[in-house]
Amino acid sequence: MKEPKEFKRKPTSVLAMQFLPGENATHVLDWLFDNGLRRPEDYTIGGETLQTATLTIKTINGTCFANYGDWIIQEQDKSGFYVCTNEKFGTLYEVE
């Protein structure tokens, strides 16, 4: 290829949960635990308030940080998770 070409993202479905501390942090952690992040060092929640809380997730690609309103997405092959901002998530995905 000598020139750049435009590419479309293939249609795909993902499992995801929005990180909303104070509303669903326990449910998010349960989901992570039930799907492979079993060691305490694989994920932590820090922050002084619910709005500044951050969920840290260790992934195969490094450490991801989810802030209030971000989405945690399970890899399609269920090998791990990654984080997507709420703004970006809304442009890439829609509820089925």
Residue, then its C-alpha position, 0 to 999 in steps of 0.5 A: m500500500k503506497e497511500p493511506k486508505e480509509f477503513k471502517r470498524k467492523p460491526t461487533s458486540v461487546l460486554a461492558m459496564q459503566f463505572l459509576p462509583g457510589e451506584n455500581a462499584t460493587h457490581v463492576l468489581d463482582w463482574l471483573f472478579d467473576n470474569g478472571l480478575r481474581r487477584p487483588e493486585d489486578y484491580t483497585i479503587g482509589g480516590e477521595t470522593l465518588q466523583t474522583a474515584t478511579l478504578t485501576i485494572k491491570t491488563i495484558n496491554g498495561t494498566c488502565f484507569a477508569n474514571y467516573g462514567d468510563w466504560i469497562i469493556q470485556e475483550q471479545d475472547k474474554s482474555g481481559f478488559y479495557v477502558c473506554t471514555n464515556e464520550k468515545f464509547g457513545t460514538l463506537y457502540e450502541v445498546e443492542 
